[in-house]
Amino acid sequence: MEFLEEGVVNCPYCGESLDVLLDPQEVGQQYIEDCQVCCKPITFDLALDANGEVAVSVRDENQVY
């Protein structure tokens, strides 16, 4: 069983810094979660970085991946 990892991202809409929990089992997937401040939908993309750690990138729903 892997543990959740803590991360910090900035909302692509309001710019607010958000604390998030990342699930290493979701690497390679994307999901949508509403901003805790402005309530707009943020798309989260999880990947592994060069050190094998979970990396997260965020974008608004209108940005092309």
PQR file of N, CA, C, O and H, with PARSE charges and radii, in Angstrom:
ATOM      1  N   MET A   1       0.834  -1.183   0.000 -0.4000 1.5000
ATOM      2  CA  MET A   1       0.000   0.000   0.000 -0.0000 2.0000
ATOM      3  C   MET A   1       0.878   1.246   0.000  0.5500 1.7000
ATOM      4  O   MET A   1       1.753   1.407   0.851 -0.5500 1.4000
ATOM      5  N   GLU A   2       0.632   2.116  -0.960 -0.4000 1.5000
ATOM      6  CA  GLU A   2       1.381   3.361  -1.026 -0.0000 2.0000
ATOM      7  C   GLU A   2       0.605   4.461  -0.304  0.5500 1.7000
ATOM      8  O   GLU A   2      -0.624   4.447  -0.242 -0.5500 1.4000
ATOM      9  H   GLU A   2      -0.079   1.986  -1.651  0.4000 1.0000
ATOM     10  N   PHE A   3       1.350   5.394   0.227 -0.4000 1.5000
ATOM     11  CA  PHE A   3       0.736   6.485   0.968 -0.0000 2.0000
ATOM     12  C   PHE A   3       0.521   7.688   0.059  0.5500 1.7000
ATOM     13  O   PHE A   3       1.206   7.846  -0.952 -0.5500 1.4000
ATOM     14  H   PHE A   3       2.348   5.405   0.176  0.4000 1.0000
ATOM     15  N   LEU A   4      -0.421   8.519   0.421 -0.4000 1.5000
ATOM     16  CA  LEU A   4      -0.655   9.756  -0.308 -0.0000 2.0000
ATOM     17  C   LEU A   4       0.488  10.722  -0.031  0.5500 1.7000
ATOM     18  O   LEU A   4       1.045  10.752   1.066 -0.5500 1.4000
ATOM     19  H   LEU A   4      -0.977   8.390   1.242  0.4000 1.0000
ATOM     20  N   GLU A   5       0.827  11.513  -1.049 -0.4000 1.5000
ATOM     21  CA  GLU A   5       1.888  12.504  -0.910 -0.0000 2.0000
ATOM     22  C   GLU A   5       1.269  13.895  -0.922  0.5500 1.7000
ATOM     23  O   GLU A   5       0.286  14.144  -1.619 -0.5500 1.4000
ATOM     24  H   GLU A   5       0.375  11.488  -1.941  0.4000 1.0000
ATOM     25  N   GLU A   6       1.852  14.789  -0.148 -0.4000 1.5000
ATOM     26  CA  GLU A   6       1.376  16.170  -0.116 -0.0000 2.0000
ATOM     27  C   GLU A   6       2.056  16.975  -1.210  0.5500 1.7000
ATOM     28  O   GLU A   6       3.231  16.764  -1.508 -0.5500 1.4000
ATOM     29  H   GLU A   6       2.651  14.587   0.419  0.4000 1.0000
ATOM     30  N   GLY A   7       1.323  17.887  -1.797 -0.4000 1.5000
ATOM     31  CA  GLY A   7       1.867  18.765  -2.816 -0.0000 2.0000
ATOM     32  C   GLY A   7       1.213  20.130  -2.722  0.5500 1.7000
ATOM     33  O   GLY A   7       0.211  20.307  -2.029 -0.5500 1.4000
ATOM     34  H   GLY A   7       0.369  18.059  -1.554  0.4000 1.0000
ATOM     35  N   VAL A   8       1.789  21.088  -3.423 -0.4000 1.5000
ATOM     36  CA  VAL A   8       1.237  22.439  -3.476 -0.0000 2.0000
ATOM     37  C   VAL A   8       1.161  22.842  -4.944  0.5500 1.7000
ATOM     38  O   VAL A   8       2.135  22.698  -5.685 -0.5500 1.4000
ATOM     39  H   VAL A   8       2.603  20.944  -3.985  0.4000 1.0000
ATOM     40  N   VAL A   9       0.005  23.344  -5.361 -0.4000 1.5000
ATOM     41  CA  VAL A   9      -0.182  23.826  -6.727 -0.0000 2.0000
ATOM     42  C   VAL A   9      -0.821  25.206  -6.662  0.5500 1.7000
ATOM     43  O   VAL A   9      -1.379  25.601  -5.638 -0.5500 1.4000
ATOM     44  H   VAL A   9      -0.786  23.461  -4.760  0.4000 1.0000
ATOM     45  N   ASN A  10      -0.730  25.928  -7.768 -0.4000 1.5000
ATOM     46  CA  ASN A  10      -1.403  27.219  -7.879 -0.0000 2.0000
ATOM     47  C   ASN A  10      -2.580  27.072  -8.830  0.5500 1.7000
ATOM     48  O   ASN A  10      -2.447  26.501  -9.912 -0.5500 1.4000
ATOM     49  H   ASN A  10      -0.277  25.607  -8.600  0.4000 1.0000
ATOM     50  N   CYS A  11      -3.721  27.585  -8.424 -0.4000 1.5000
ATOM     51  CA  CYS A  11      -4.908  27.539  -9.268 -0.0000 2.0000
ATOM     52  C   CYS A  11      -4.631  28.313 -10.558  0.5500 1.7000
ATOM     53  O   CYS A  11      -4.160  29.449 -10.503 -0.5500 1.4000
ATOM     54  H   CYS A  11      -3.829  28.049  -7.545  0.4000 1.0000
ATOM     55  N   PRO A  12      -4.921  27.707 -11.730 -0.5600 1.5000
ATOM     56  CA  PRO A  12      -4.685  28.414 -12.993  0.2800 2.0000
ATOM     57  C   PRO A  12      -5.672  29.558 -13.235  0.5500 1.7000
ATOM     58  O   PRO A  12      -5.483  30.346 -14.161 -0.5500 1.4000
ATOM     59  N   TYR A  13      -6.699  29.656 -12.433 -0.4000 1.5000
ATOM     60  CA  TYR A  13      -7.688  30.730 -12.574 -0.0000 2.0000
ATOM     61  C   TYR A  13      -7.392  31.893 -11.636  0.5500 1.7000
ATOM     62  O   TYR A  13      -7.173  33.018 -12.086 -0.5500 1.4000
ATOM     63  H   TYR A  13      -6.853  29.016 -11.681  0.4000 1.0000
ATOM     64  N   CYS A  14      -7.386  31.623 -10.330 -0.4000 1.5000
ATOM     65  CA  CYS A  14      -7.245  32.706  -9.345 -0.0000 2.0000
ATOM     66  C   CYS A  14      -5.823  32.850  -8.810  0.5500 1.7000
ATOM     67  O   CYS A  14      -5.513  33.842  -8.151 -0.5500 1.4000
ATOM     68  H   CYS A  14      -7.564  30.709  -9.965  0.4000 1.0000
ATOM     69  N   GLY A  15      -4.945  31.867  -9.086 -0.4000 1.5000
ATOM     70  CA  GLY A  15      -3.553  31.944  -8.656 -0.0000 2.0000
ATOM     71  C   GLY A  15      -3.313  31.568  -7.207  0.5500 1.7000
ATOM     72  O   GLY A  15      -2.175  31.600  -6.737 -0.5500 1.4000
ATOM     73  H   GLY A  15      -5.196  31.061  -9.622  0.4000 1.0000
ATOM     74  N   GLU A  16      -4.370  31.213  -6.494 -0.4000 1.5000
ATOM     75  CA  GLU A  16      -4.241  30.853  -5.075 -0.0000 2.0000
ATOM     76  C   GLU A  16      -3.413  29.577  -4.921  0.5500 1.7000
ATOM     77  O   GLU A  16      -3.550  28.646  -5.714 -0.5500 1.4000
ATOM     78  H   GLU A  16      -5.294  31.188  -6.875  0.4000 1.0000
ATOM     79  N   SER A  17      -2.566  29.535  -3.915 -0.4000 1.5000
ATOM     80  CA  SER A  17      -1.769  28.356  -3.591 -0.0000 2.0000
ATOM     81  C   SER A  17      -2.659  27.351  -2.863  0.5500 1.7000
ATOM     82  O   SER A  17      -3.325  27.699  -1.888 -0.5500 1.4000
ATOM     83  H   SER A  17      -2.454  30.291  -3.271  0.4000 1.0000
ATOM     84  N   LEU A  18      -2.669  26.102  -3.339 -0.4000 1.5000
ATOM     85  CA  LEU A  18      -3.544  25.070  -2.786 -0.0000 2.0000
ATOM     86  C   LEU A  18      -2.737  23.859  -2.343  0.5500 1.7000
ATOM     87  O   LEU A  18      -1.863  23.391  -3.072 -0.5500 1.4000
ATOM     88  H   LEU A  18      -2.128  25.819  -4.131  0.4000 1.0000
ATOM     89  N   ASP A  19      -3.027  23.357  -1.161 -0.4000 1.5000
ATOM     90  CA  ASP A  19      -2.436  22.107  -0.688 -0.0000 2.0000
ATOM     91  C   ASP A  19      -3.268  20.960  -1.241  0.5500 1.7000
ATOM     92  O   ASP A  19      -4.494  20.968  -1.131 -0.5500 1.4000
ATOM     93  H   ASP A  19      -3.737  23.737  -0.569  0.4000 1.0000
ATOM     94  N   VAL A  20      -2.599  19.966  -1.840 -0.4000 1.5000
ATOM     95  CA  VAL A  20      -3.310  18.825  -2.420 -0.0000 2.0000
ATOM     96  C   VAL A  20      -2.668  17.526  -1.953  0.5500 1.7000
ATOM     97  O   VAL A  20      -1.494  17.499  -1.581 -0.5500 1.4000
ATOM     98  H   VAL A  20      -1.603  19.959  -1.929  0.4000 1.0000
ATOM     99  N   LEU A  21      -3.441  16.463  -1.975 -0.4000 1.5000
ATOM    100  CA  LEU A  21      -2.936  15.124  -1.696 -0.0000 2.0000
ATOM    101  C   LEU A  21      -2.845  14.371  -3.013  0.5500 1.7000
ATOM    102  O   LEU A  21      -3.799  14.349  -3.790 -0.5500 1.4000
ATOM    103  H   LEU A  21      -4.394  16.485  -2.277  0.4000 1.0000
ATOM    104  N   LEU A  22      -1.694  13.753  -3.261 -0.4000 1.5000
ATOM    105  CA  LEU A  22      -1.443  13.048  -4.515 -0.0000 2.0000
ATOM    106  C   LEU A  22      -1.347  11.557  -4.257  0.5500 1.7000
ATOM    107  O   LEU A  22      -0.671  11.122  -3.324 -0.5500 1.4000
ATOM    108  H   LEU A  22      -0.919  13.771  -2.629  0.4000 1.0000
ATOM    109  N   ASP A  23      -2.021  10.779  -5.080 -0.4000 1.5000
ATOM    110  CA  ASP A  23      -2.013   9.327  -4.964 -0.0000 2.0000
ATOM    111  C   ASP A  23      -1.050   8.761  -6.003  0.5500 1.7000
ATOM    112  O   ASP A  23      -1.330   8.852  -7.198 -0.5500 1.4000
ATOM    113  H   ASP A  23      -2.571  11.132  -5.837  0.4000 1.0000
ATOM    114  N   PRO A  24       0.083   8.176  -5.584 -0.5600 1.5000
ATOM    115  CA  PRO A  24       1.053   7.620  -6.529  0.2800 2.0000
ATOM    116  C   PRO A  24       0.449   6.578  -7.472  0.5500 1.7000
ATOM    117  O   PRO A  24       0.988   6.351  -8.555 -0.5500 1.4000
ATOM    118  N   GLN A  25      -0.642   5.951  -7.087 -0.4000 1.5000
ATOM    119  CA  GLN A  25      -1.283   4.957  -7.948 -0.0000 2.0000
ATOM    120  C   GLN A  25      -2.026   5.604  -9.114  0.5500 1.7000
ATOM    121  O   GLN A  25      -2.456   4.905 -10.031 -0.5500 1.4000
ATOM    122  H   GLN A  25      -1.080   6.136  -6.207  0.4000 1.0000
ATOM    123  N   GLU A  26      -2.181   6.918  -9.093 -0.4000 1.5000
ATOM    124  CA  GLU A  26      -2.870   7.627 -10.169 -0.0000 2.0000
ATOM    125  C   GLU A  26      -1.903   8.249 -11.178  0.5500 1.7000
ATOM    126  O   GLU A  26      -2.327   9.036 -12.024 -0.5500 1.4000
ATOM    127  H   GLU A  26      -1.832   7.486  -8.348  0.4000 1.0000
ATOM    128  N   VAL A  27      -0.611   7.912 -11.104 -0.4000 1.5000
ATOM    129  CA  VAL A  27       0.375   8.428 -12.051 -0.0000 2.0000
ATOM    130  C   VAL A  27      -0.032   8.000 -13.458  0.5500 1.7000
ATOM    131  O   VAL A  27      -0.413   6.851 -13.681 -0.5500 1.4000
ATOM    132  H   VAL A  27      -0.266   7.273 -10.417  0.4000 1.0000
ATOM    133  N   GLY A  28       0.052   8.928 -14.395 -0.4000 1.5000
ATOM    134  CA  GLY A  28      -0.337   8.660 -15.771 -0.0000 2.0000
ATOM    135  C   GLY A  28      -1.799   8.970 -16.043  0.5500 1.7000
ATOM    136  O   GLY A  28      -2.272   8.816 -17.169 -0.5500 1.4000
ATOM    137  H   GLY A  28       0.362   9.861 -14.213  0.4000 1.0000
ATOM    138  N   GLN A  29      -2.505   9.401 -15.031 -0.4000 1.5000
ATOM    139  CA  GLN A  29      -3.918   9.728 -15.190 -0.0000 2.0000
ATOM    140  C   GLN A  29      -4.125  11.216 -14.968  0.5500 1.7000
ATOM    141  O   GLN A  29      -3.257  11.914 -14.443 -0.5500 1.4000
ATOM    142  H   GLN A  29      -2.121   9.526 -14.116  0.4000 1.0000
ATOM    143  N   GLN A  30      -5.277  11.674 -15.373 -0.4000 1.5000
ATOM    144  CA  GLN A  30      -5.647  13.048 -15.063 -0.0000 2.0000
ATOM    145  C   GLN A  30      -7.039  13.042 -14.454  0.5500 1.7000
ATOM    146  O   GLN A  30      -7.856  12.163 -14.725 -0.5500 1.4000
ATOM    147  H   GLN A  30      -5.981  11.107 -15.799  0.4000 1.0000
ATOM    148  N   TYR A  31      -7.282  14.037 -13.631 -0.4000 1.5000
ATOM    149  CA  TYR A  31      -8.590  14.157 -13.003 -0.0000 2.0000
ATOM    150  C   TYR A  31      -8.906  15.630 -12.806  0.5500 1.7000
ATOM    151  O   TYR A  31      -8.025  16.484 -12.895 -0.5500 1.4000
ATOM    152  H   TYR A  31      -6.618  14.751 -13.411  0.4000 1.0000
ATOM    153  N   ILE A  32     -10.162  15.914 -12.538 -0.4000 1.5000
ATOM    154  CA  ILE A  32     -10.616  17.289 -12.356 -0.0000 2.0000
ATOM    155  C   ILE A  32     -11.116  17.462 -10.928  0.5500 1.7000
ATOM    156  O   ILE A  32     -11.875  16.645 -10.405 -0.5500 1.4000
ATOM    157  H   ILE A  32     -10.878  15.219 -12.466  0.4000 1.0000
ATOM    158  N   GLU A  33     -10.669  18.544 -10.322 -0.4000 1.5000
ATOM    159  CA  GLU A  33     -11.086  18.878  -8.961 -0.0000 2.0000
ATOM    160  C   GLU A  33     -11.324  20.385  -8.914  0.5500 1.7000
ATOM    161  O   GLU A  33     -10.559  21.150  -9.502 -0.5500 1.4000
ATOM    162  H   GLU A  33     -10.052  19.208 -10.747  0.4000 1.0000
ATOM    163  N   ASP A  34     -12.357  20.811  -8.235 -0.4000 1.5000
ATOM    164  CA  ASP A  34     -12.652  22.238  -8.143 -0.0000 2.0000
ATOM    165  C   ASP A  34     -11.685  22.938  -7.196  0.5500 1.7000
ATOM    166  O   ASP A  34     -11.285  22.385  -6.173 -0.5500 1.4000
ATOM    167  H   ASP A  34     -12.978  20.190  -7.758  0.4000 1.0000
ATOM    168  N   CYS A  35     -11.316  24.173  -7.559 -0.4000 1.5000
ATOM    169  CA  CYS A  35     -10.477  25.009  -6.700 -0.0000 2.0000
ATOM    170  C   CYS A  35     -11.210  25.249  -5.387  0.5500 1.7000
ATOM    171  O   CYS A  35     -12.413  25.508  -5.379 -0.5500 1.4000
ATOM    172  H   CYS A  35     -11.642  24.623  -8.391  0.4000 1.0000
ATOM    173  N   GLN A  36     -10.487  25.163  -4.289 -0.4000 1.5000
ATOM    174  CA  GLN A  36     -11.069  25.366  -2.963 -0.0000 2.0000
ATOM    175  C   GLN A  36     -11.409  26.831  -2.702  0.5500 1.7000
ATOM    176  O   GLN A  36     -12.140  27.146  -1.762 -0.5500 1.4000
ATOM    177  H   GLN A  36      -9.510  24.952  -4.296  0.4000 1.0000
ATOM    178  N   VAL A  37     -10.874  27.729  -3.538 -0.4000 1.5000
ATOM    179  CA  VAL A  37     -11.094  29.162  -3.336 -0.0000 2.0000
ATOM    180  C   VAL A  37     -12.127  29.717  -4.323  0.5500 1.7000
ATOM    181  O   VAL A  37     -13.128  30.301  -3.907 -0.5500 1.4000
ATOM    182  H   VAL A  37     -10.280  27.474  -4.301  0.4000 1.0000
ATOM    183  N   CYS A  38     -11.886  29.537  -5.637 -0.4000 1.5000
ATOM    184  CA  CYS A  38     -12.774  30.134  -6.640 -0.0000 2.0000
ATOM    185  C   CYS A  38     -13.784  29.144  -7.223  0.5500 1.7000
ATOM    186  O   CYS A  38     -14.659  29.535  -7.996 -0.5500 1.4000
ATOM    187  H   CYS A  38     -11.073  29.063  -5.975  0.4000 1.0000
ATOM    188  N   CYS A  39     -13.668  27.871  -6.859 -0.4000 1.5000
ATOM    189  CA  CYS A  39     -14.614  26.811  -7.255 -0.0000 2.0000
ATOM    190  C   CYS A  39     -14.610  26.472  -8.742  0.5500 1.7000
ATOM    191  O   CYS A  39     -15.524  25.797  -9.215 -0.5500 1.4000
ATOM    192  H   CYS A  39     -12.958  27.554  -6.232  0.4000 1.0000
ATOM    193  N   LYS A  40     -13.603  26.925  -9.490 -0.4000 1.5000
ATOM    194  CA  LYS A  40     -13.528  26.573 -10.912 -0.0000 2.0000
ATOM    195  C   LYS A  40     -12.803  25.238 -11.059  0.5500 1.7000
ATOM    196  O   LYS A  40     -11.981  24.886 -10.213 -0.5500 1.4000
ATOM    197  H   LYS A  40     -12.860  27.473  -9.105  0.4000 1.0000
ATOM    198  N   PRO A  41     -13.103  24.481 -12.137 -0.5600 1.5000
ATOM    199  CA  PRO A  41     -12.521  23.151 -12.313  0.2800 2.0000
ATOM    200  C   PRO A  41     -11.058  23.197 -12.766  0.5500 1.7000
ATOM    201  O   PRO A  41     -10.723  23.838 -13.761 -0.5500 1.4000
ATOM    202  N   ILE A  42     -10.205  22.510 -12.022 -0.4000 1.5000
ATOM    203  CA  ILE A  42      -8.776  22.421 -12.336 -0.0000 2.0000
ATOM    204  C   ILE A  42      -8.495  21.008 -12.837  0.5500 1.7000
ATOM    205  O   ILE A  42      -8.914  20.032 -12.215 -0.5500 1.4000
ATOM    206  H   ILE A  42     -10.477  21.989 -11.213  0.4000 1.0000
ATOM    207  N   THR A  43      -7.785  20.897 -13.963 -0.4000 1.5000
ATOM    208  CA  THR A  43      -7.368  19.593 -14.467 -0.0000 2.0000
ATOM    209  C   THR A  43      -5.987  19.279 -13.907  0.5500 1.7000
ATOM    210  O   THR A  43      -5.045  20.049 -14.092 -0.5500 1.4000
ATOM    211  H   THR A  43      -7.445  21.690 -14.468  0.4000 1.0000
ATOM    212  N   PHE A  44      -5.874  18.149 -13.223 -0.4000 1.5000
ATOM    213  CA  PHE A  44      -4.617  17.690 -12.639 -0.0000 2.0000
ATOM    214  C   PHE A  44      -4.045  16.573 -13.502  0.5500 1.7000
ATOM    215  O   PHE A  44      -4.764  15.642 -13.864 -0.5500 1.4000
ATOM    216  H   PHE A  44      -6.639  17.524 -13.072  0.4000 1.0000
ATOM    217  N   ASP A  45      -2.754  16.657 -13.836 -0.4000 1.5000
ATOM    218  CA  ASP A  45      -2.047  15.599 -14.551 -0.0000 2.0000
ATOM    219  C   ASP A  45      -0.929  15.096 -13.650  0.5500 1.7000
ATOM    220  O   ASP A  45      -0.090  15.879 -13.206 -0.5500 1.4000
ATOM    221  H   ASP A  45      -2.170  17.413 -13.542  0.4000 1.0000
ATOM    222  N   LEU A  46      -0.912  13.789 -13.375 -0.4000 1.5000
ATOM    223  CA  LEU A  46       0.115  13.206 -12.515 -0.0000 2.0000
ATOM    224  C   LEU A  46       1.110  12.418 -13.352  0.5500 1.7000
ATOM    225  O   LEU A  46       0.723  11.678 -14.257 -0.5500 1.4000
ATOM    226  H   LEU A  46      -1.594  13.153 -13.735  0.4000 1.0000
ATOM    227  N   ALA A  47       2.391  12.580 -13.048 -0.4000 1.5000
ATOM    228  CA  ALA A  47       3.468  11.886 -13.748 -0.0000 2.0000
ATOM    229  C   ALA A  47       4.599  11.637 -12.763  0.5500 1.7000
ATOM    230  O   ALA A  47       4.578  12.139 -11.639 -0.5500 1.4000
ATOM    231  H   ALA A  47       2.705  13.182 -12.313  0.4000 1.0000
ATOM    232  N   LEU A  48       5.578  10.865 -13.189 -0.4000 1.5000
ATOM    233  CA  LEU A  48       6.784  10.664 -12.385 -0.0000 2.0000
ATOM    234  C   LEU A  48       7.871  11.588 -12.905  0.5500 1.7000
ATOM    235  O   LEU A  48       8.053  11.712 -14.116 -0.5500 1.4000
ATOM    236  H   LEU A  48       5.596  10.457 -14.101  0.4000 1.0000
ATOM    237  N   ASP A  49       8.600  12.244 -11.994 -0.4000 1.5000
ATOM    238  CA  ASP A  49       9.703  13.094 -12.416 -0.0000 2.0000
ATOM    239  C   ASP A  49      10.963  12.252 -12.601  0.5500 1.7000
ATOM    240  O   ASP A  49      10.914  11.028 -12.474 -0.5500 1.4000
ATOM    241  H   ASP A  49       8.452  12.143 -11.010  0.4000 1.0000
ATOM    242  N   ALA A  50      12.085  12.897 -12.898 -0.4000 1.5000
ATOM    243  CA  ALA A  50      13.344  12.192 -13.160 -0.0000 2.0000
ATOM    244  C   ALA A  50      13.830  11.395 -11.957  0.5500 1.7000
ATOM    245  O   ALA A  50      14.590  10.440 -12.118 -0.5500 1.4000
ATOM    246  H   ALA A  50      12.125  13.891 -13.001  0.4000 1.0000
ATOM    247  N   ASN A  51      13.406  11.771 -10.756 -0.4000 1.5000
ATOM    248  CA  ASN A  51      13.812  11.068  -9.533 -0.0000 2.0000
ATOM    249  C   ASN A  51      12.828   9.978  -9.133  0.5500 1.7000
ATOM    250  O   ASN A  51      12.989   9.346  -8.089 -0.5500 1.4000
ATOM    251  H   ASN A  51      12.789  12.546 -10.624  0.4000 1.0000
ATOM    252  N   GLY A  52      11.804   9.754  -9.963 -0.4000 1.5000
ATOM    253  CA  GLY A  52      10.814   8.733  -9.657 -0.0000 2.0000
ATOM    254  C   GLY A  52       9.767   9.170  -8.650  0.5500 1.7000
ATOM    255  O   GLY A  52       9.045   8.337  -8.103 -0.5500 1.4000
ATOM    256  H   GLY A  52      11.673  10.267 -10.811  0.4000 1.0000
ATOM    257  N   GLU A  53       9.676  10.473  -8.400 -0.4000 1.5000
ATOM    258  CA  GLU A  53       8.683  10.993  -7.465 -0.0000 2.0000
ATOM    259  C   GLU A  53       7.480  11.531  -8.232  0.5500 1.7000
ATOM    260  O   GLU A  53       7.590  11.914  -9.397 -0.5500 1.4000
ATOM    261  H   GLU A  53      10.262  11.151  -8.844  0.4000 1.0000
ATOM    262  N   VAL A  54       6.345  11.555  -7.571 -0.4000 1.5000
ATOM    263  CA  VAL A  54       5.124  12.037  -8.205 -0.0000 2.0000
ATOM    264  C   VAL A  54       5.222  13.539  -8.456  0.5500 1.7000
ATOM    265  O   VAL A  54       5.542  14.312  -7.554 -0.5500 1.4000
ATOM    266  H   VAL A  54       6.255  11.244  -6.625  0.4000 1.0000
ATOM    267  N   ALA A  55       4.943  13.938  -9.696 -0.4000 1.5000
ATOM    268  CA  ALA A  55       4.919  15.348 -10.066 -0.0000 2.0000
ATOM    269  C   ALA A  55       3.518  15.664 -10.575  0.5500 1.7000
ATOM    270  O   ALA A  55       2.896  14.845 -11.251 -0.5500 1.4000
ATOM    271  H   ALA A  55       4.684  13.310 -10.429  0.4000 1.0000
ATOM    272  N   VAL A  56       3.036  16.832 -10.254 -0.4000 1.5000
ATOM    273  CA  VAL A  56       1.690  17.223 -10.673 -0.0000 2.0000
ATOM    274  C   VAL A  56       1.762  18.515 -11.466  0.5500 1.7000
ATOM    275  O   VAL A  56       2.499  19.435 -11.110 -0.5500 1.4000
ATOM    276  H   VAL A  56       3.541  17.497  -9.705  0.4000 1.0000
ATOM    277  N   SER A  57       0.994  18.578 -12.541 -0.4000 1.5000
ATOM    278  CA  SER A  57       0.836  19.830 -13.271 -0.0000 2.0000
ATOM    279  C   SER A  57      -0.658  20.116 -13.334  0.5500 1.7000
ATOM    280  O   SER A  57      -1.477  19.197 -13.376 -0.5500 1.4000
ATOM    281  H   SER A  57       0.396  17.831 -12.830  0.4000 1.0000
ATOM    282  N   VAL A  58      -0.999  21.381 -13.341 -0.4000 1.5000
ATOM    283  CA  VAL A  58      -2.403  21.777 -13.361 -0.0000 2.0000
ATOM    284  C   VAL A  58      -2.649  22.724 -14.524  0.5500 1.7000
ATOM    285  O   VAL A  58      -1.751  23.436 -14.975 -0.5500 1.4000
ATOM    286  H   VAL A  58      -0.334  22.128 -13.307  0.4000 1.0000
ATOM    287  N   ARG A  59      -3.889  22.714 -14.995 -0.4000 1.5000
ATOM    288  CA  ARG A  59      -4.274  23.620 -16.075 -0.0000 2.0000
ATOM    289  C   ARG A  59      -5.767  23.876 -15.987  0.5500 1.7000
ATOM    290  O   ARG A  59      -6.507  23.131 -15.345 -0.5500 1.4000
ATOM    291  H   ARG A  59      -4.618  22.136 -14.628  0.4000 1.0000
ATOM    292  N   ASP A  60      -6.197  24.949 -16.645 -0.4000 1.5000
ATOM    293  CA  ASP A  60      -7.636  25.194 -16.659 -0.0000 2.0000
ATOM    294  C   ASP A  60      -8.266  24.323 -17.735  0.5500 1.7000
ATOM    295  O   ASP A  60      -7.559  23.751 -18.565 -0.5500 1.4000
ATOM    296  H   ASP A  60      -5.596  25.555 -17.167  0.4000 1.0000
ATOM    297  N   GLU A  61      -9.572  24.219 -17.724 -0.4000 1.5000
ATOM    298  CA  GLU A  61     -10.252  23.288 -18.616 -0.0000 2.0000
ATOM    299  C   GLU A  61     -10.192  23.704 -20.081  0.5500 1.7000
ATOM    300  O   GLU A  61     -10.526  22.905 -20.955 -0.5500 1.4000
ATOM    301  H   GLU A  61     -10.146  24.683 -17.049  0.4000 1.0000
ATOM    302  N   ASN A  62      -9.774  24.933 -20.370 -0.4000 1.5000
ATOM    303  CA  ASN A  62      -9.711  25.407 -21.750 -0.0000 2.0000
ATOM    304  C   ASN A  62      -8.324  25.297 -22.366  0.5500 1.7000
ATOM    305  O   ASN A  62      -8.174  25.495 -23.571 -0.5500 1.4000
ATOM    306  H   ASN A  62      -9.503  25.583 -19.660  0.4000 1.0000
ATOM    307  N   GLN A  63      -7.304  24.985 -21.567 -0.4000 1.5000
ATOM    308  CA  GLN A  63      -5.952  24.848 -22.089 -0.0000 2.0000
ATOM    309  C   GLN A  63      -5.806  23.513 -22.801  0.5500 1.7000
ATOM    310  O   GLN A  63      -6.306  22.489 -22.337 -0.5500 1.4000
ATOM    311  H   GLN A  63      -7.426  24.824 -20.587  0.4000 1.0000
ATOM    312  N   VAL A  64      -5.119  23.536 -23.925 -0.4000 1.5000
ATOM    313  CA  VAL A  64      -4.862  22.309 -24.675 -0.0000 2.0000
ATOM    314  C   VAL A  64      -3.651  21.632 -24.082  0.5500 1.7000
ATOM    315  O   VAL A  64      -2.654  22.291 -23.786 -0.5500 1.4000
ATOM    316  H   VAL A  64      -4.712  24.368 -24.302  0.4000 1.0000
ATOM    317  N   TYR A  65      -3.722  20.310 -23.903 -0.4000 1.5000
ATOM    318  CA  TYR A  65      -2.628  19.552 -23.301 -0.0000 2.0000
ATOM    319  C   TYR A  65      -1.618  19.196 -24.333  0.5500 1.7000
ATOM    320  O   TYR A  65      -0.615  18.553 -24.020 -0.5500 1.4000
ATOM    321  H   TYR A  65      -4.532  19.775 -24.144  0.4000 1.0000
TER
END
